[in-house]
Amino acid sequence: MAGLKFSRHASERLESRQISLSPQQMARLEQGVARAAGKGARESLVLLDDLALVVSVKNRTVITAASRQDLRESVFTNIDSAVLL
């Protein structure tokens, strides 16, 4: 299974917030996306440590990312599943 890609938007969000994912976090994220795919998910909200990432499971692409402090009063739309890691 190929690794995850990051959309330009997700990359810009992570960079502007000075957030980087460790190799261990990337491995957990990939495992979570694989679990979501196994359940037939299409668009998943993945909660990883202090991050929330919306992932297109089919395309294996992180669409957007936010840190815990950015999540206050947030509403996530167009998702069909959530993965807690």
PyMOL commands that set and color helices and strands:
alter all, ss='L'
color gray80, all
select helices_A, chain A and resi 8-16+23-38+68-70
alter helices_A, ss='H'
color red, helices_A
select strands_A, chain A and resi 5-6+43-48+51-56+61-67+81-84
alter strands_A, ss='S'
color yellow, strands_A
deselect
rebuild
show_as cartoon
